[in-house]
Amino acid sequence: MDIRGGIRSCLASARGDSWVVSIILERMRELVRTVRYVMTIHALDAMEDDELTVFDVERCFLTGRIVERQRDRARREWKYLVEGWLTDGSRAAVIAKVTRTGRLVVLTVYLGETGG
């Protein structure tokens, strides 16, 4: 299953726990505002491929909404798909997680919407 198929399959889960998702999104935004996040090499490569900047990724979190939540089976952690706006007004999606140590990890970034 591709990433978009997985996202659609978990969308109901994210909507069902909207208060939890709301709290997580606010936590992510606070971590972005206070620059307590890291980007994986994969995310940095994706940003370079799509000619995105750190400001684009930050804006995606600050203007976006969580449209999906997925459980990482190997690590038993939740990761979230956030759709938002870039600095140029276009749409993008970010997949990220908040670690047990309280840091936001940006796993990947891509242009466009997921359809969620």
QUISUL-V979080 format. One record per helix or strand of 3 or more residues. SS is the DSSP state (helix for helix, strand for strand). FROM is the first residue (numbers start at 0). TO is the last residue. Records with the same first field share a line. If there is no record, write none. Layout:
SS: FROM-TO + FROM-TO
This chain:
helix: 2-15 + 17-32 + 40-48 + 53-62
strand: 36-38 + 64-71 + 76-84 + 90-97 + 103-110
